[in-house]
Amino acid sequence: QVQLVESGGGLVQTGESLRLSCAASGGTFSTYTMAWFRQAPGKEREFVSAITGNGIQTSYGDSVKDRFTISRDNTKNTVYLQMNRLKPEDTAVYYCAGGTMLTLLTIDRGSEYHSWGQGTQVTVSS
């Protein structure tokens, strides 16, 4: 199984930016669809963004579209999430996930992902 480790979270003010990183090991990274999910206390897990193995297709949740950008560097086995114009409602633990055999219809379903990181905390103060 591929192992995933997130980093880059922290405490920022409304309107500021963060870049999250997810480093992968133990698998063929370029064959995995990679995604970011987030979960705030008392709330359901929410899809944030996903990117296919070749990096050509991307998908975003409505709440982050036009503010966040997902990317990957297959030479470094790393996926990134650039988070701009952050809002207090973005506060959550952000998880990196990887999976195979996904389609565009299922790319936002957490149950389709086989591997998950430990998460990194993002806190946006008002």
Secondary structure, 3 states (H helix, E strand, C coil): CCEEEEECCEEEECCCCEEEEEEEECCCHHHCEEEEEEECCCCCCEEEEEECCCCCCEEECCCCCCCEEEEEECCCCEEEEEECCCCHHHCEEEEEEEECCCCCCCCCCHHHCCEECCCEEEEEEC
